[in-house]
């Protein structure tokens, strides 16, 4: 089993780009314990878009897999899931779930209006 769960602070800029095949990619450095170095984290496709929401200094929590570059033998984490570490930051961020809840609420409200006509 290869599973990594880590929380830390984003350090430096988040590098968002497109690969040669058009796949969106994002790379960032995560400081998980002050002064003990950084770990590189990578996200592709939808996760790259999620990474673009974050900025340096944000505290995040990631789940992913440890991977080693075949040529230079450096380790990094290939991210499967990323979110804010602090619940207050999560509440302040734009949420897709909130948009879905609002749409459901509007649909229910419209359904009630239609029933009373």
C-alpha positions as CSV (number, residue, x, y, z in Angstrom):
1,X,0.0,0.0,0.0
2,X,1.3,3.4,-0.9
3,X,-0.7,6.1,0.8
4,X,0.5,9.5,2.1
5,X,-1.6,11.9,4.2
6,X,0.1,15.1,5.0
7,X,-0.8,18.6,6.1
8,X,1.4,21.7,5.8
9,X,1.8,25.2,4.4
10,X,2.2,26.0,0.7
11,X,5.6,27.7,0.2
12,X,6.3,29.7,-3.0
13,X,4.2,30.0,-6.0
14,X,2.0,27.2,-7.4
15,X,3.2,26.3,-11.0
16,X,0.1,25.6,-13.2
17,X,0.7,24.4,-16.7
18,X,-0.4,22.1,-19.5
19,X,1.5,18.9,-20.4
20,X,2.4,18.1,-24.0
21,X,-0.8,16.0,-24.3
22,X,-3.0,18.8,-22.9
23,X,-3.3,17.5,-19.4
24,X,-3.5,20.3,-16.8
25,X,-0.8,20.0,-14.1
26,X,0.0,21.9,-10.9
27,X,3.2,21.7,-8.8
28,X,3.8,23.2,-5.4
29,X,6.1,22.9,-2.4
30,X,4.6,22.0,0.9
31,X,6.4,22.7,4.2
32,X,5.1,20.2,6.7
33,X,7.2,21.1,9.7
34,X,8.7,24.5,10.0
35,X,12.4,24.4,9.2
36,X,12.6,20.7,8.3
37,X,12.5,21.1,4.5
38,X,10.0,20.9,1.8
39,X,8.2,18.2,-0.1
40,X,7.1,18.6,-3.8
41,X,3.5,17.8,-4.5
42,X,1.9,17.3,-8.0
43,X,-1.7,17.3,-9.1
44,X,-3.2,16.6,-12.6
45,X,-6.5,17.3,-14.3
46,X,-9.2,18.4,-11.9
47,X,-6.7,18.5,-9.0
48,X,-4.6,21.1,-10.9
49,X,-7.7,23.4,-11.0
50,X,-8.1,22.8,-7.3
51,X,-4.5,23.7,-6.6
52,X,-5.0,27.0,-8.6
53,X,-7.4,28.1,-5.8
54,X,-4.7,28.1,-3.2
55,X,-2.0,30.7,-2.6
56,X,1.3,30.7,-0.8
57,X,0.8,30.6,3.0
58,X,-2.4,28.5,2.8
59,X,-2.5,25.5,5.1
60,X,-3.7,22.4,3.2
61,X,-4.2,18.7,3.8
62,X,-3.4,16.3,1.0
63,X,-3.8,12.6,0.4
64,X,-1.8,10.9,-2.3
65,X,1.0,8.5,-3.2
66,X,4.7,8.7,-2.9
67,X,6.5,8.6,-6.2
68,X,10.2,8.8,-7.2
69,X,11.4,10.5,-10.4
70,X,13.1,7.8,-12.5
71,X,16.0,9.9,-13.6
72,X,17.0,12.2,-10.7
73,X,15.6,9.9,-8.0
74,X,13.9,12.7,-6.1
75,X,10.7,11.8,-4.2
76,X,7.4,13.7,-4.5
77,X,3.7,13.2,-3.7
78,X,1.3,12.6,-6.4
79,X,-1.9,14.1,-5.0
80,X,-5.3,12.3,-5.1
81,X,-7.1,14.8,-2.8
82,X,-6.4,18.3,-1.6
83,X,-8.4,20.6,0.8
84,X,-7.9,23.4,3.3
85,X,-6.4,22.2,6.6
86,X,-8.2,24.9,8.6
87,X,-12.0,24.8,8.6
88,X,-12.2,28.6,8.7
89,X,-10.2,28.8,5.4
90,X,-12.5,26.2,3.9
91,X,-15.6,28.2,4.8
92,X,-14.1,31.3,3.3
93,X,-13.3,29.6,0.0
94,X,-15.8,29.3,-2.8
95,X,-17.4,25.9,-2.5
96,X,-18.9,23.8,-5.3
97,X,-21.0,22.1,-2.6
98,X,-22.6,25.4,-1.6
99,X,-23.5,26.0,-5.3
100,X,-25.1,22.6,-5.5
101,X,-27.0,23.2,-2.3
102,X,-28.3,26.5,-3.6
103,X,-29.4,24.9,-6.8
104,X,-31.3,22.2,-4.9
105,X,-32.9,24.8,-2.7
106,X,-34.1,26.8,-5.7
107,X,-35.4,23.6,-7.4
108,X,-37.3,22.6,-4.2
109,X,-38.7,26.1,-3.8
110,X,-39.8,26.1,-7.5
111,X,-41.4,22.7,-7.0
112,X,-43.5,24.0,-4.1
113,X,-44.7,27.0,-6.1
114,X,-45.8,24.7,-8.9
115,X,-47.7,22.5,-6.5
116,X,-49.8,25.4,-5.2
117,X,-50.9,26.7,-8.6
